[in-house]
Structures are given as structure tokens and as C-alpha cells.
Amino acid sequence: MRIGLVGYGHGGRFFHAPLIATLPGATFVGVVTRSPERRQQLHTDHAGVNAFDSIGQIVEAGVDALVISTTLKGRPALVLEAIEHGVAVVSDKPFAANAEQAQALITAAERHEVLLSVYQNRRWDSDYLTLRKLIDAGALGQVSRFESRVERYSPQVVGNASGGGWLRDLGSHLVDQALQLFGPVERVFAQLHYTAEHPSVDHGFFVSLTHANGVISHLWGNALQNCQAPRFRVSGSLGCYTVDGLDGQEEALMAGKSPKTEGEHWGAEEHRRWGWFEQGPERERVPSEKGCWTQFYRQLQAAVQGQGPLPVDAYDALQTTRVLDAARLSAERRQVIEMAAL
């Protein structure tokens, strides 16, 4: 399978290129970027991988799939261009600026009979996979509340609008995970946080989701949080699961590691980073599942070859986008938004 990448910024360089380059049975064809600086980075990171000026040029070189990892503002047009070239397309998240834009891309893909997926790679985080295993096994009983946070102190990213704001960018992961675990949402309430220097680009959010099955999801994201709360706290009738910190795959990729360099240790969490199961006075460690972002690309390979479903259905991303639209509307109006009314 021949895979091309469009964009070599932070996401393309660290979250896509190392996984594509080390994917068994795949060829990393090249990157579309005109930036001399990023072309030099590509040469340093992946010697022998070509840079291209345009989507048309890399398609002419021969690709089975294109991954679009550029800023949100220009990404939908590039996704559409790739669709019109007739190759399978992966859009980075967030999928679109709003649900109308997301639906237009899905409609175009269906019209051209092109596979379209969205890079919700945190479905393969170690903590999420561990939580999913606990829920599926019934270890927590009937879940009543799901708390999910990604908080850090990163003042350098405040005001960066490349992902459409913290809610649209980071929130797409947290909402996608909540929908995957607990299904459709009926009501949304949200608050957004801004700085005086950047009054139009949110750097933090709180979102409350009421799922149709009765579960309440509370989601937090913040780029200016000095004291981090648990990544997950999930309360059920039989106990509670908590885990601290983020899945280690991001840190590993940023450090220049990859599934190839780490082998069978890729995605494994140290014992001290495992979560806890608690019920009353009882408290015990829960071994973490291995994180595996590469699974996204393995499933993409199978789907392109007609041997399985896409790793992330574009309609899942559309539902996430609808919830994010409702969250922004809720914050603007300072009221609960009924999803059925949208």
C-alpha cells in the first residue's frame, strides 16, 4: 500500500509520518509541502522520502491513500481535492469547522465512491483501551458518570487557531471517546475559556453531555492548567476507575521513537502509570492495555484492500462535529442545547 502525506507541521511530522514510515506492507511515498524548512526536516527525518508541490503531483507518483494534516482553515478544501482525485483519504482531526462542512465532505466522498476516514487516533490510547475493556467486562457495573480530562500547562499554544480552538481541536478526541463508550447525546452544556490577549481563540473548555442511555459525561480541556486532575474518573455501581497522565505514545513520538525502534514495547505503560479500581476501602492496580496508534493504519490498509471497515467511520466524526457545534452554541447562549432541536 502506497501512502502519501499532505502537510509536515507538528501533526504531520510527529503523529503521522513515523507511523506511516514504519508500517509493515506500506510505502511512505512522500509529503506535499512547499516550505523549504519543512522539506529539510523531511529529508533529515526520512531520507529518501520525496517532497511534492501539490496533491496532483503526488497522486501522479502513485498513491492508494492520502493523509491530510494541515491547519483546519485550509484542510477541507484539500480533503475535497484528494477525494476528487479518487484516492482514499484520511482527514486529520478536527474533521471540519462545523457539521455542514463535514456533511459536504462525506457527500463528496460518497459521490466519488472514495473511502474517507478521520484520524481519531486516541481510540487506541492505552488508558482508553483499558477503560473499554473494563466496561465491556462489566467490572464497573452500571456506569453513571464519565469524567475525561486533558489538561496541561502549555502557554505557547494559547492563541493558536490552527485547530479551530481548544474545544474544536482537543475536544474532538474527548467527545469521540465519550460517544464511542456511551452512545448518542441528547443534551449539551458547555463553557469556554479565553485570555484577554486572545479573546476569539479558546484555550480551555468544560462540556457536559447527557447520553440517551442516561450516562453523564463531563469533559475538560485546558492549556493553562498547572495542577492536573485524573485523565479518567469513571463511576459505576460496582466501583470506580481512575488513571492519571496521558498515554505515552505522544511523548515517545516527540522524542523520536517509533514502533520500529521500540518493537514489542511500543505503547506499553510503566507499572507506576497504571490506573486504579476502587470500591469503598478496596483499592487495586489495573494493568494498562498497550496503546497502539498504528492500529489505525493497519485497519486503513485492510479497508483499502476491501478486507474490513475503515478504522473511523466519517459519520462518527460528523456526530462528534455536531456535538462540538452544540457545545459552542451552548457557551455562546449560556444554556443547555437539545441535540434534537439542531
PLY file of the C-alpha trace (Angstrom):
ply
format ascii 1.0
element vertex 342
property float x
property float y
property float z
element edge 341
property int vertex1
property int vertex2
end_header
0.00 0.00 0.00
1.34 3.42 -1.02
0.55 6.28 1.36
1.16 9.99 0.88
1.04 12.79 3.45
-0.13 16.37 2.87
1.42 18.78 5.37
4.52 18.45 7.53
3.72 20.64 10.51
3.57 19.33 14.07
0.84 16.78 13.37
2.17 15.50 10.07
5.76 15.29 11.27
5.20 13.62 14.64
1.79 11.90 14.60
1.60 10.57 11.05
4.97 10.30 9.30
6.68 7.99 11.86
3.72 5.61 11.84
3.40 5.56 8.05
7.16 5.11 7.60
7.27 2.06 9.92
4.01 0.43 8.81
4.57 -3.15 7.57
3.44 -3.66 3.99
3.33 0.06 3.22
5.45 2.55 1.31
5.74 6.15 2.50
5.57 7.78 -0.93
6.18 11.37 0.10
4.93 14.63 1.56
3.19 17.56 -0.10
4.85 20.71 1.28
6.37 23.73 -0.42
8.10 25.02 2.72
11.91 24.84 2.36
12.24 24.43 6.13
9.82 21.51 6.27
11.38 19.90 3.22
14.70 19.97 5.04
13.06 18.46 8.13
11.59 15.71 5.96
15.00 14.97 4.46
16.53 14.80 7.95
13.74 12.66 9.40
13.11 10.34 6.44
15.99 10.36 3.98
14.85 9.25 0.54
11.19 10.21 1.02
10.28 12.75 -1.64
8.64 16.15 -1.25
5.93 17.22 -3.71
4.47 20.58 -4.68
0.84 19.53 -4.98
-1.73 16.81 -4.43
-1.92 16.30 -8.18
1.83 15.68 -8.31
1.87 13.07 -5.54
-1.20 11.33 -6.98
0.62 11.12 -10.31
3.51 9.43 -8.50
1.04 6.77 -7.37
-0.74 6.57 -4.01
-3.53 4.41 -2.61
-4.32 6.81 0.22
-3.61 10.42 1.17
-3.44 11.73 4.74
-4.34 15.42 5.07
-2.61 17.01 8.08
-2.74 20.77 7.65
-4.35 23.62 9.57
-8.12 23.40 9.89
-8.78 26.53 7.84
-7.47 25.05 4.60
-7.91 21.35 5.32
-11.46 20.75 3.99
-10.51 22.10 0.55
-7.51 19.76 0.43
-9.63 16.80 1.57
-12.08 17.60 -1.21
-9.26 17.87 -3.76
-7.91 14.47 -2.73
-11.41 12.97 -2.95
-11.78 14.32 -6.47
-8.55 12.54 -7.44
-10.22 9.27 -6.48
-7.86 8.04 -3.76
-8.76 7.02 -0.22
-8.48 9.97 2.17
-7.68 10.36 5.86
-8.50 13.75 7.34
-6.72 14.80 10.48
-8.96 15.90 13.33
-10.88 18.08 13.86
-12.76 16.83 10.81
-14.34 20.17 9.90
-15.17 23.64 11.19
-18.85 22.69 11.55
-21.32 19.91 10.77
-22.41 21.45 7.45
-18.81 21.35 6.21
-18.36 17.79 7.49
-21.51 16.59 5.72
-20.37 18.20 2.45
-17.10 16.23 2.55
-18.92 12.96 3.28
-21.35 13.61 0.43
-18.45 14.29 -1.96
-16.70 11.07 -0.91
-19.86 9.06 -1.49
-20.42 10.68 -4.87
-16.88 9.80 -5.98
-17.06 6.36 -4.27
-13.94 7.19 -2.26
-13.09 5.90 1.23
-12.97 8.72 3.79
-11.77 8.33 7.37
-10.79 10.68 10.20
-7.67 10.34 12.38
-9.23 9.83 15.81
-6.09 8.07 16.95
-6.90 8.34 20.66
-9.30 5.44 20.28
-6.06 3.47 20.58
-4.70 5.15 23.72
-3.70 2.71 26.46
-5.99 4.29 29.06
-9.00 4.32 26.74
-8.43 0.69 25.69
-8.14 -0.29 29.37
-11.35 1.53 30.26
-13.17 -0.03 27.31
-12.05 -3.48 28.46
-13.34 -2.82 32.00
-16.71 -1.59 30.74
-17.13 -4.47 28.28
-16.33 -6.97 31.07
-18.90 -5.37 33.37
-16.23 -4.68 36.02
-17.64 -1.22 36.82
-21.28 -2.29 36.77
-23.75 0.33 35.53
-21.73 3.44 34.67
-23.35 6.67 35.79
-20.65 9.31 35.27
-17.69 9.56 32.90
-15.07 12.21 33.60
-12.40 12.82 30.98
-9.66 15.45 31.05
-6.65 16.51 29.03
-5.07 19.37 30.93
-1.55 20.73 30.68
0.43 23.92 31.10
1.38 24.96 27.55
1.17 28.77 27.31
2.96 28.67 23.96
-0.12 27.19 22.27
-2.60 29.77 23.63
-3.99 31.78 20.74
-3.01 29.18 18.14
-6.03 28.92 15.86
-4.66 26.18 13.58
-7.03 23.59 15.07
-10.01 25.91 15.41
-9.53 26.49 19.15
-9.01 24.06 22.04
-12.63 22.84 22.06
-12.69 22.03 18.35
-9.19 20.53 18.31
-8.66 18.63 21.57
-12.39 18.37 22.24
-12.86 16.24 19.13
-10.89 13.44 20.86
-12.76 13.64 24.15
-16.19 13.82 22.53
-15.36 10.96 20.14
-14.30 8.74 23.05
-17.47 9.58 25.02
-19.68 8.77 22.02
-17.85 5.51 21.39
-18.25 4.43 25.00
-21.77 5.62 25.79
-23.59 6.37 22.54
-25.73 9.26 21.28
-26.10 12.53 23.16
-29.40 14.25 23.91
-28.26 17.43 25.73
-25.10 19.53 25.78
-23.90 22.27 28.12
-20.52 23.96 27.75
-18.28 26.75 28.97
-15.26 28.11 27.09
-12.22 29.94 28.44
-10.29 32.76 26.76
-7.44 35.12 27.63
-7.59 38.89 27.24
-4.83 38.66 24.61
-6.74 36.07 22.56
-10.46 36.73 23.06
-11.55 34.75 19.99
-9.49 31.55 20.37
-10.49 29.35 23.31
-7.72 27.67 25.31
-9.96 25.74 27.69
-13.40 24.19 27.97
-15.84 22.26 30.09
-18.52 20.20 28.33
-21.35 18.22 29.93
-23.05 15.57 27.79
-26.25 13.77 28.70
-26.30 10.50 26.77
-29.52 8.82 25.68
-28.69 5.85 27.95
-28.53 8.14 31.00
-24.76 8.36 31.44
-23.42 11.86 32.12
-20.05 12.72 30.54
-18.02 15.62 31.91
-15.15 16.65 29.64
-12.40 19.16 30.39
-9.54 20.52 28.31
-7.13 23.29 29.21
-3.78 24.63 28.00
-3.17 26.75 31.12
-3.73 24.24 33.92
-0.89 23.95 36.42
-2.47 21.18 38.51
-3.80 18.24 36.53
-6.75 16.13 37.67
-7.12 12.43 36.68
-7.19 11.65 32.96
-10.26 9.46 33.54
-12.55 9.00 36.53
-15.38 6.62 35.72
-18.03 5.88 38.35
-20.16 2.75 38.22
-22.40 0.74 40.52
-19.60 -1.75 41.26
-16.66 0.64 41.59
-14.64 3.49 40.14
-11.70 3.53 37.71
-9.17 6.35 37.74
-5.95 6.88 35.83
-3.50 9.79 35.75
-1.45 11.24 32.93
-1.63 10.86 29.19
-0.97 7.80 27.06
2.77 7.68 26.38
2.72 7.36 22.58
2.69 11.13 22.01
5.71 11.63 24.27
7.53 8.76 22.56
6.93 10.11 19.05
8.02 13.58 20.11
11.25 12.02 21.42
11.97 10.45 18.03
10.87 6.95 18.97
8.60 4.80 16.79
7.01 1.34 16.68
10.10 0.23 14.75
12.60 1.45 17.34
10.62 0.18 20.33
9.34 -3.09 18.91
7.08 -5.06 21.26
7.50 -2.38 23.94
5.67 0.24 21.87
2.60 1.52 23.70
3.37 -0.30 26.96
2.87 1.78 30.11
5.10 1.50 33.17
3.54 -0.03 36.28
3.57 3.33 38.06
1.34 4.78 35.33
-1.37 2.12 35.63
-4.79 3.16 36.87
-6.76 2.14 39.95
-10.01 0.31 40.61
-11.64 1.41 43.87
-14.73 0.34 45.78
-15.05 1.61 49.33
-11.86 0.70 51.19
-10.70 -1.67 48.43
-8.10 -0.33 46.01
-6.08 -2.24 43.42
-3.96 -1.51 40.38
-5.42 -2.14 36.92
-2.79 -3.19 34.35
-2.92 -0.91 31.32
-3.53 -2.26 27.86
-0.87 -1.43 25.28
-1.56 1.73 23.32
-1.49 1.20 19.56
-1.96 4.18 17.26
-0.56 2.04 14.45
-3.81 0.06 14.57
-5.49 2.98 12.78
-3.22 2.49 9.77
-3.45 -1.29 9.86
-7.22 -1.05 9.63
-6.90 1.55 6.90
-4.76 -0.90 4.91
-7.39 -3.61 5.28
-10.22 -1.25 4.29
-8.43 -0.04 1.15
-7.89 -3.68 0.20
-11.59 -4.41 0.75
-10.88 -6.62 3.77
-12.58 -4.70 6.57
-14.23 -1.46 7.70
-12.47 1.87 7.98
-10.77 2.50 11.34
-13.00 5.53 11.90
-16.26 6.00 10.03
-16.69 9.54 8.72
-20.24 9.56 10.07
-18.80 9.07 13.57
-16.75 12.22 13.01
-19.87 14.00 11.78
-21.67 13.17 15.04
-18.68 14.44 17.02
-18.74 17.66 14.99
-22.46 18.11 15.70
-21.79 17.79 19.44
-18.93 20.30 19.21
-21.22 22.71 17.33
-23.80 22.34 20.11
-21.11 22.94 22.75
-20.01 26.19 21.15
-23.62 27.30 20.82
-24.24 26.42 24.46
-21.26 28.51 25.58
-22.44 31.46 23.49
-26.03 31.29 24.75
-25.16 30.11 28.28
-27.83 27.45 28.13
-28.36 23.72 27.63
-28.72 22.74 23.97
-31.09 19.94 22.98
-29.48 17.94 20.17
-32.85 17.01 18.66
-33.58 20.72 18.13
-30.48 21.27 15.95
0 1
1 2
2 3
3 4
4 5
5 6
6 7
7 8
8 9
9 10
10 11
11 12
12 13
13 14
14 15
15 16
16 17
17 18
18 19
19 20
20 21
21 22
22 23
23 24
24 25
25 26
26 27
27 28
28 29
29 30
30 31
31 32
32 33
33 34
34 35
35 36
36 37
37 38
38 39
39 40
40 41
41 42
42 43
43 44
44 45
45 46
46 47
47 48
48 49
49 50
50 51
51 52
52 53
53 54
54 55
55 56
56 57
57 58
58 59
59 60
60 61
61 62
62 63
63 64
64 65
65 66
66 67
67 68
68 69
69 70
70 71
71 72
72 73
73 74
74 75
75 76
76 77
77 78
78 79
79 80
80 81
81 82
82 83
83 84
84 85
85 86
86 87
87 88
88 89
89 90
90 91
91 92
92 93
93 94
94 95
95 96
96 97
97 98
98 99
99 100
100 101
101 102
102 103
103 104
104 105
105 106
106 107
107 108
108 109
109 110
110 111
111 112
112 113
113 114
114 115
115 116
116 117
117 118
118 119
119 120
120 121
121 122
122 123
123 124
124 125
125 126
126 127
127 128
128 129
129 130
130 131
131 132
132 133
133 134
134 135
135 136
136 137
137 138
138 139
139 140
140 141
141 142
142 143
143 144
144 145
145 146
146 147
147 148
148 149
149 150
150 151
151 152
152 153
153 154
154 155
155 156
156 157
157 158
158 159
159 160
160 161
161 162
162 163
163 164
164 165
165 166
166 167
167 168
168 169
169 170
170 171
171 172
172 173
173 174
174 175
175 176
176 177
177 178
178 179
179 180
180 181
181 182
182 183
183 184
184 185
185 186
186 187
187 188
188 189
189 190
190 191
191 192
192 193
193 194
194 195
195 196
196 197
197 198
198 199
199 200
200 201
201 202
202 203
203 204
204 205
205 206
206 207
207 208
208 209
209 210
210 211
211 212
212 213
213 214
214 215
215 216
216 217
217 218
218 219
219 220
220 221
221 222
222 223
223 224
224 225
225 226
226 227
227 228
228 229
229 230
230 231
231 232
232 233
233 234
234 235
235 236
236 237
237 238
238 239
239 240
240 241
241 242
242 243
243 244
244 245
245 246
246 247
247 248
248 249
249 250
250 251
251 252
252 253
253 254
254 255
255 256
256 257
257 258
258 259
259 260
260 261
261 262
262 263
263 264
264 265
265 266
266 267
267 268
268 269
269 270
270 271
271 272
272 273
273 274
274 275
275 276
276 277
277 278
278 279
279 280
280 281
281 282
282 283
283 284
284 285
285 286
286 287
287 288
288 289
289 290
290 291
291 292
292 293
293 294
294 295
295 296
296 297
297 298
298 299
299 300
300 301
301 302
302 303
303 304
304 305
305 306
306 307
307 308
308 309
309 310
310 311
311 312
312 313
313 314
314 315
315 316
316 317
317 318
318 319
319 320
320 321
321 322
322 323
323 324
324 325
325 326
326 327
327 328
328 329
329 330
330 331
331 332
332 333
333 334
334 335
335 336
336 337
337 338
338 339
339 340
340 341
